[in-house]
């Protein structure tokens, strides 16, 4: 067995806590397909996912070995945030001025007791 994987650069791979330890976090490409994400430094990981994001150091070969059985082929290295930015200015809308709506009262749920059209013999 070759030791080439030991010479590879290690990537910072986002993980989540589970009852059994850590699990890789999977992400989605723009087309909706699943992908793995990795970062070349802890600073890049925290810039995108925040300081509370847990991570492990893995080589690309090891990461691909973990994602292949899951059917995940794509690996995105140093992804940027692609969600639209949040605006801080409040959105203002014109006040709604409509007349109050009145509705008819609901019919009563109480039904008078009626005798059945048949009777069972007493035993």
N, C-alpha and C positions, 0 to 999 in steps of 0.2 A: 504494500500500500504506500502510495506516495504521500509525502508530507508537504505538498505544495499548498494545501489549504492553510498551513501554519504561517506561510509567508504572505498570505493575502491581508489586505487592509481590513480591519474590523469596522463594521457599520453599527450605528446606534439604531436598534430596532424597537419600536414601540410595543409594549406588552400591557396586559391588564391582569389584575389579581384574580385568581380563582381559588376555589377550595383546595385544589390540588397543587397550587403553585402559580406559575405564570402561563399565560396563553398569548400567542401573537395577536396583535390587533390587525384586522383586515380592513381595507378601505375600498372605495369604489372609484373607478375611472369615470370620466365624463359620460361615457356611453353606458354606464351602469354595471359594467363587468367588474368583478372583484380583482383586487391587486394587493400586493404587500408594499409597504413603504419602509424606507430606511434612510438614515441621515449620515452624512460623513463626519459630523461632529455633534457633541451634546448641545452646543450653542445653537446650531441650526434646528435641532429637534425642539428645543424649548421655545425658539422664536415662532414656530408654527403651532405646536401642540401645548405649549405652556410649561411652567416649571414643575407642575405636579405630575406630569406624564412620566410613568415608569418606563424603563427601557433596559435592554440587555445588549451586550456586544456580541455580534455574530459576523462571520464571514459571509460573503455572497453565496458561496457554495452551500454552507450550512443553512442559510435562510431559504434558498431554493429547494433544498432537500426537505425542509419542513413544510413548505407550501405546496409542493408538487402533489402529494397525496390528497390535498384538499381541492385539487383542480385549479389552483391559482397559478397562472403562468407569468403574469406581469409583475415586475418589480420596478417601483418608481423610487429613484434615489434623489434625495433633497427636493421633495415636492414643496411647492408654495401653497399657501392658502388660496383656494379658488372660489370660496363662497363670496357673495357680494358683501361689501363692507356695510357695517351698520351705521346708519345716520344718527347723530346725536340730537339733531333738531327735532322737536316734537312736530308731528303732523297735525295740522289744524283743519277742522272741517266746520262748515257753516252749521249753526244749530238748526235742528229739524223743527219746523213749526207746522204741525198738523193738528187737526181737531182730534179730540179723544175718540177712540173707537168704542162703541157700545155693542154688546152682543146680547143675544137672547139668552134667558136663563136656561141652564141645562135641565133636561127632563129628570125627574126623580128616578133614582135607581131602585126604589122600593116598588115591588110588584105585589098586588093583592094575591092571596093564596087562592088557588082554584082547585076544585076536586078533579082527580084524574078521570078520564073517560072510561076507564076500566077499573076493576077491583080484583085483588088477588084473594083467593079463598083462604080463610083462616085455618090454621092447622092446630 
